[in-house]
Amino acid sequence: MFRTGITVTTLASALASALVGAVASAVALLLLTGGVAHATGTRHRYDQAQLQRDLDAIHDTGVSGVLAEVTIGSRRLRGTAGVADLDAGGPVAADGYFRMGSNTKTFVAVVVLQLVAEGRLSLDDPVERWLPGLVAGNGNDGAAVTVRQLLQHTSGLHDYTDDLLARIGSVEDYQRFRYERFTPHQLVAMAMAHGPDFAPGRGWKYSNTNYVLAGLVIGRVTGRDWAREVRDRVVRPLGLRHTYAPGDATDLPGPHAAAYLYFDRDTPIETADASVTWADAAGALVTTASDLSRFWSAVGRGTLLRAAQAKQMRTTVAGSTFEEERPGGRYGLGIEWAPLSCGGGYWSHAGDMPGFSTRTGVSADGRRTVVISTSTSAESPVDRAAFAMIDHALCGIG
């Protein structure tokens, strides 16, 4: 039964804060488990029954519905918990569509790195070379910010999402916002109205501005929109038939669960139908669990990039925001690393949109993947349960 235990007073749990909470939760999980599986050698087989227990645990935190897919070698496990709609009921479709949020960043980073491999740009190119005059004003300097710093969130550029979040404190505010359309240049302009958070390369802070700019760089280098490059370079080669950039479209194809955002315990707002132009190359893509699982397997196996670029993608820095919480989480180029209780770690990216939260994980060799999508915006209890599931699946015996 659904419990209205999740309260959202702003959209701060959405795209802007997804990564920090995800890594903090994963690191907290490691510390809570104390590495017991690794220390004792106790590892359990991950099967359909365990998958369902994990899904039920996520549902019990208060989300309306959850779907997931786990792959372990040639085995594929799928499951759901909760309901697809609080009013109409019905089961969640395991193959349902959802908004992947900041998992989009990994797709965009792959395209940038492919262009690097082709010699069409360098990670050390200044942004000014490709987008002259765009990163300027209030101490911002595109000549001092590199493409690498965009992908790794070390640019210091202010996150425009903060400006959007400041506008949305009530149901009425959200209803005014939900169909508003933005261009990438408008989003960057919001960020340029603020000074940088730190000098380029002198810190780490998650900022969606970085990936809107990365999308514009792709457009300038190729002469085509970032979404078309993602489609032709990643989506089609991998056979991801249910992954796409919605552009100005506001609806989701069926089947999909209703998505809910709570401004108080008794006021769920259904958010599946909405403009996501505000997310752009930082988080606009739509997908299914099977498609996203296939993508992360390809990332883990290294089939999308040449060896040199795959190594660059996995060269990480400590995110100072994580380190203040708990040590362990690191960030590469559009990809996150977090520790596992059984030793080692895994690659992933979190993704949050109003009403949707996505948590993913892939083993270093790409043989194991986990994709989880909830249809209520995640808060800490949800994250803890989701990352426990990822740990179980990636540490379990195949």
N, C-alpha and C positions, 0 to 999 in steps of 0.2 A: 504493500500500500504506500502511496506517495505521502511524504511528510513535508510540510512547508517549512523546513528548517533552514533554508538558504535565504539570506537577506542580502540584497544588493542596494546600497544607497546611491551609488554612482556607477558609471561604467568602468571604474578603475580596475575591475577584475577581468576586463576584456583584453584586447590586443596589447595595450601598452605594458601591462604587468605580467604577461603570460610567462615569459622566460624566467624571470627572477623567482617567481613562486614555484615553477616547475623544478628548477635546479635545487632550490632550498628544500623542497619536499623530498627529492631523491636523496639528497645528502642526509637529511634527517632520518630517512628510512634506513640508510646504512648505519647510522649511529645507534638507532633504536634496536636494530637487529644484531648489532655488535659483530657482524661478520660471522655469525654462528655457523651458517652452512659451510663456509670455507674452512673455519677452524675445526669443525668436527667431522667434516666429510659427509654430513647428512644432506642428501639431495633427494627430492621426491619427484616421481614422474609427473609431468604436467599433462593432464588429460581433460576430457570434456567436463568431468565432474568438478575438477579444480577450477576450470574456467568459469563454470556457473557459480561456484562459491565466491569467486572473486567479483563477478558481475553483481551478484546479490549484495555483496559488501559495499560496492560502489553505490548501488541503488539505495541501500539503507542509510546513506549519508544525507539523502533528501533530494536527489535528482529525480526528475520525472521519468526519464528513460536513459538507457545506455546500451550501446552495441559495441562489439569488439571482434577482432580477428587475430588469431595467433598462428604463426607458421613455425614449424620446427622441422627443418629439412623438407621432406615431401609431404609431411602431415599438415593439414589445415584444420584449425578449430574455429568455429564461429558460434556466437551466442548473443543473447540480449537479456535485459531485465527491465521491469517497469512497463510503462504504457506509452503508446505513440502520441496520445492526446489526452489531456486531463479531463476534457469534457466528453469526448466520444469513446475514450478507452481504446482498446485494441492493442495487439502486441507491436513492439518496435520491430521494424523490418531490418534483418541483419545486413541486407544489401542496400540500405537506405542512403540517400544523399545527405551530406552535411557540409558546412562551411569549415574548411581546414584551418583558417586563421594563419598564424605565423609559420606553419609548415611551408607556406608559400615562399618564405625566405630561402629555404633550402633549394627549391626549384630554381629560383632566380640566381642564387650563388652558383649552381651547376652551370647555367648558361654563361655567366660571366667567365667562369673558369674554362669552359670550352672555347670561348673567344680568345682567352689568353693562350691556350694551346695552339690556336690557329695563327697566332702572331698578330692579331688585330687590335689588341690593346695589352697593356701591362698592368699588373696589380699595383705597381708603383707610379702609374700615371696620376698626375694631379687631376682632380675633378674639373678644374678650370679648363683643362685641355679639351674636354668633351662637352662641357656645359658652361661656356664662357659667360661670366657675369651673373650666373644664377645663385651661387653660394657667395653672398656678399652683403655687407652692411652690418652694423652693430657688432663689429669685431669678427664676423665670419669671413673666411678667406678660402675660396675654392682652390687657390694655388697651393695652399698648405695642407689640404686634405687629399689623401690618396684613395684610389679605388679599394685597396686592401682595407683601409681604415673604415670605409663604408661597410664592407662585408663583415668586419669583425667588431663593429660597434666601438671603435676607438677613435672616432672622428671628433667627438666632443659636441657635435651638432645637437641642438635642442630638439626634443621630440614634439612634433606638432600635435600628437594625440593629446598631450596635456591640455592644450587649448580647447580641443573638442570636449574633453571630459569635464572641463570647468563649466561648460554650458549646460550640462545635463545632470540635474539634481532631482528631478521629479518625473513622474509618468508623463506629464504634459510636455516637459522639455524633450523627453525621448520621442514622443509622437511627432513633435515638430522637426526633430532631427532625422528620423528614420528614413525618409525619402529624399533628403537633401543630397544633391550631387556636387562632387568636387572634381577639379582637374588636378593632376599631379603638381602643376606649377602653383596652384592655389595652396596646396598642402605645404610645399616647400616655402612659400611666402610666409605662411604662419610661423614656421620655424625661424626664418630669417628676421622676424620681428623681435627675436630674442638674441642675446649674446650667446656664444658657445658656453657649454657647461665646463669645459676645460680645453687646454690647448691640444690640437690634434696629436694623437699618439701618446698623450700623457695620462691617460686614464681609460676607464671602461664604463660605459653606460648604455643600456639598451635604448635604442631610438629608432622608431619607424621611419623617421626622415631619411636615415641611411639607405633604406631599401627602396623608397620612392625614388631617390637619386640614382640608385643602382639600376632601377628599371629605365630611367631616362638615359643613362649611359648606354645601356643595351640598345635603346632606340636610336641614339646618335651613331653608334658604331655600325649597326646593321641596316639602318634606314627603315626598320620595322618595329612595331610595338612590342614591348617585352612579352606580352601574352602570346603573340604569334610565335615568337622565338621559343618560348617554353613549350608551346604546342608542338612545333615542328622538330625540336631538338630533344625533348624529353617525353612528352605525353604520347605522341604517335609511335616513336621507336619502341617504347615499352608496352604498347598496346593498352594504354589506360583509357578505355572507352567511356569512362564516366567521370573524367576529370577535365575541368574547363574553367576559363575565366569568364565571369558573367557580364563584365562590362557594365552597361547601364541597367541591365535587367535586374528586377528586384525579386522575382519568384524563384523557388527551387523546384526542380522536377520531382515527380513522384517515383518511388515512394520516399517519403521523408517524415521524420517525427516532427511534431510541433516543438518549437524551441522557446524556452521561457527565461525571462529576466525578472528578478524580484526587486522591487523598490521597498517593500516591506513584506512581512510574513503573509499577508493576505491579498497581495496585489500582483499576481503574475501577469506579465505582459508577453504575449506571443510575438516572437521576433523573427521567425523564419523568413517572412516576406519583408525585405528591406533593401535599401541601396547600400552597397559596400564600396562605392567609389572612394570613400574616405580611407579605405585600407590599401587599395591599389597594389603595387608590387610588394608591399609589406604583408599582405594577408588576404587577398580577395578570392583565391581559388576555391572551387567546389570539388568534392570528390566522394568516393565511397571507401569503406574499410579495405576491400580487396585491392582497389587501385592504389591506395596509399601504402598498403603493405608491400605491394610489388615495387613501388618507387623506393621505399626504404631498403628493401632487399638489394636493389641495384646500387644504391649508395653504399651499403655495407660491402658488397662484393667488388665495388670499384669499376663496374661496367660502363658507367656514364662518363668517366674521365680518364685521361691518360695518367700514368703513374705519378708523374711530377705534379700534376694539378690535384690529384687525390691526396698526395702528401701535404700540399699547401692547405687544402681544405681542412685537414686533420691537425694542422699545427695550431695549437690552442694557447690562449692566454687565460690567466685567472681573472674571472669577473669580480671586480672589487665589491660589487653589490652582493654577490654570493658569499664572498669571504667574510663580510661583516656578519652574515647570518651564521654560516658554518662552512668550514673549508671543504674543498673537494670538487665543486662544479667548475667547468672550464668551457670556453667558447672558441670555436674555430672560425671558419669562413662560412657562415650560414648554417652552422651545425653545432650542437651542444654535446658535451661529454659529461657523464655522471657515473658515480661508482655503483657497483653491485655488491650485495651482501656476501656473495660467494667468491669475491675477488675480481679484480679487473674492473671493467666498466662497459658502458654501451653508448651508442650515438643516437641522437634524437633531436627533435625540436618540439616545443609545446606550441599550441595554437588556441587562441581564444577569440571568439566573436560574440556579440550580444546573444545569449541563449545557447551557444555552442562552445564546448571545450573539447579539444583533441589532445591526447597524450600518446606518444609513440616511443618505440625503442627498437634498435636493431643491434645484434651482436656484431663484433668486429669483423667477422667473416661473412656476414650477411645471411647466415643460415637460419637465424631465428629473428622473427619480427613480431612486434605487438602494436596494434592500433586500437585505441579506445576513443569513442566519441560519446559524450554526454549531451543531452538536450536541455540542460540547465547550466547556466554559467557556473564554473567551478570556483569553490572557495577551499580553504585549507583542508577540511575533512575529506572532501572529494579527492583532492590531490593526493592525500596520504593513502587513500584506498586504491587509487589508480596506480600510483607508483609501487605499492605493494604487489599489485597484480603483475606489473612489468617485471619486478624482481623475481616473483615466483616463476613466470614463464621463461625468462632468460637464464635463470639459475637451475631450473628443473631438469631432470633427466629426460632426454628426448625419446 
